[in-house]
Amino acid sequence: MFKSLSALIGLALLVTACGESTENMSLRQPPPAPPPPSKAWMVFFDTNSTTLSQQATMTITEAVNVAKSMPNARVAVTGYTDTDGSPAYNQQLSIRRADAVKNALVSSGVAPQAISVNGTGEAGLLIETPDQTKNEKNRRVQIVIQ
């Protein structure tokens, strides 16, 4: 009995020293889980094109395999252009490129509702260039899976 009482007093002193009540200790939530790791791929395009090359198709296939292996995967598809052409035209081209990649993902079995599509036009250049400059690294779609 004395040992039990001593243990309770010790616990009370410990809790008091920590500044928390036993009531708060039982309500404490574990820290949130870290966000799931993401994986990313880039698909490149010819000038003024939305046609997927053989290399692009292989890259999309890799992304499809990862997306299918992840339950509740979210796929972000973002299109970009170089600075050749008008900003308005390039904005639309970036969306068409992203849509081409989305269509390939869907035709390979990725659920359309899992995919978000965005076009950024000339924003987000990989290689900074002056206006009206063709650059193959900037003509791309990025696929990110979480």
C-alpha positions in Angstrom: 0.0 0.0 0.0 2.8 2.4 0.9 4.6 1.7 -2.4 1.4 2.4 -4.4 0.9 5.7 -2.5 4.5 6.6 -3.0 4.1 5.9 -6.8 1.0 8.1 -7.0 2.7 10.9 -5.2 5.8 10.6 -7.4 3.6 10.6 -10.5 1.7 13.7 -9.2 5.0 15.5 -8.5 6.4 14.5 -12.0 3.2 15.8 -13.7 3.3 19.0 -11.7 7.0 19.5 -12.5 6.2 19.1 -16.2 3.5 21.7 -15.9 0.8 19.4 -17.3 -2.2 17.6 -15.7 -2.8 13.9 -16.3 -6.0 15.1 -18.0 -4.0 17.0 -20.6 -1.5 14.1 -21.0 -4.3 11.8 -22.2 -5.6 14.3 -24.7 -2.3 15.1 -26.4 -2.3 14.1 -30.1 0.7 12.5 -31.7 2.5 14.8 -34.2 1.0 14.8 -37.7 2.5 12.4 -40.1 4.9 13.9 -42.6 3.5 14.4 -46.1 3.9 11.4 -48.4 7.0 11.5 -50.5 6.4 12.9 -54.0 8.0 11.7 -57.3 8.4 13.9 -60.3 9.1 13.5 -64.0 9.5 15.9 -67.0 8.2 15.4 -70.5 9.7 17.6 -73.2 8.1 18.8 -76.4 9.2 20.1 -79.8 8.5 23.8 -80.7 4.8 24.6 -80.9 3.9 20.9 -80.4 1.7 18.9 -78.1 2.8 15.6 -79.7 4.3 13.1 -77.3 7.7 11.7 -78.4 8.7 8.1 -77.8 10.8 9.3 -74.8 7.9 11.2 -73.4 5.7 8.1 -73.7 8.3 6.0 -71.8 8.5 8.7 -69.1 4.7 8.8 -68.8 4.7 5.0 -68.5 7.1 5.2 -65.5 4.8 7.8 -63.9 1.7 5.6 -64.5 3.4 2.6 -62.8 4.1 4.7 -59.7 0.7 6.2 -59.6 -1.0 2.8 -59.9 1.2 1.5 -57.0 0.2 4.3 -54.7 -3.3 4.1 -53.2 -5.0 7.5 -53.3 -2.3 9.0 -55.5 -2.7 12.6 -56.5 -1.1 13.6 -59.8 -0.3 17.2 -60.7 0.4 17.9 -64.3 1.8 21.3 -65.1 2.6 22.6 -68.6 5.2 25.1 -69.6 6.5 26.8 -72.7 9.6 28.7 -73.8 9.3 32.4 -74.6 8.9 32.0 -78.4 5.5 33.4 -79.3 3.0 35.6 -77.5 2.4 35.1 -73.8 -1.4 34.5 -74.5 -0.6 31.8 -77.1 2.0 30.2 -74.8 -0.5 30.1 -72.0 -2.9 28.1 -74.1 -0.1 25.9 -75.5 1.0 25.0 -72.0 -2.5 23.9 -71.1 -2.7 21.8 -74.3 0.6 20.1 -73.5 -0.6 19.3 -69.9 -3.9 18.0 -71.3 -1.9 15.7 -73.8 0.0 14.2 -70.8 -3.2 13.9 -68.7 -4.9 12.0 -71.6 -1.9 9.6 -71.9 -2.0 9.0 -68.1 -5.8 8.3 -68.2 -5.5 6.1 -71.2 -2.9 4.0 -69.3 -5.2 3.6 -66.3 -4.7 6.6 -64.0 -8.1 7.8 -62.7 -9.0 11.2 -64.2 -10.3 12.5 -60.9 -6.8 11.9 -59.4 -5.2 14.3 -61.9 -5.1 18.1 -61.7 -4.0 20.1 -64.8 -2.3 23.5 -64.8 -0.7 25.6 -67.5 1.8 28.3 -66.7 2.8 29.5 -70.1 6.2 31.2 -70.0 6.3 31.4 -66.2 8.6 29.0 -64.4 11.4 28.8 -67.0 14.0 26.1 -66.3 16.5 28.1 -68.4 16.1 31.9 -68.2 16.0 33.3 -71.7 15.0 36.6 -73.3 11.6 37.0 -75.0 11.2 35.2 -78.3 13.8 32.6 -77.5 13.3 28.9 -78.3 14.6 26.6 -75.6 13.9 22.9 -75.5 14.3 22.6 -71.7 11.5 25.1 -71.2 9.0 23.3 -73.4 7.9 20.7 -70.9 5.2 19.2 -68.7 6.0 18.2 -65.2 4.3 15.3 -63.6 4.3 15.2 -59.8 2.8 12.3 -57.9 2.0 12.3 -54.2 
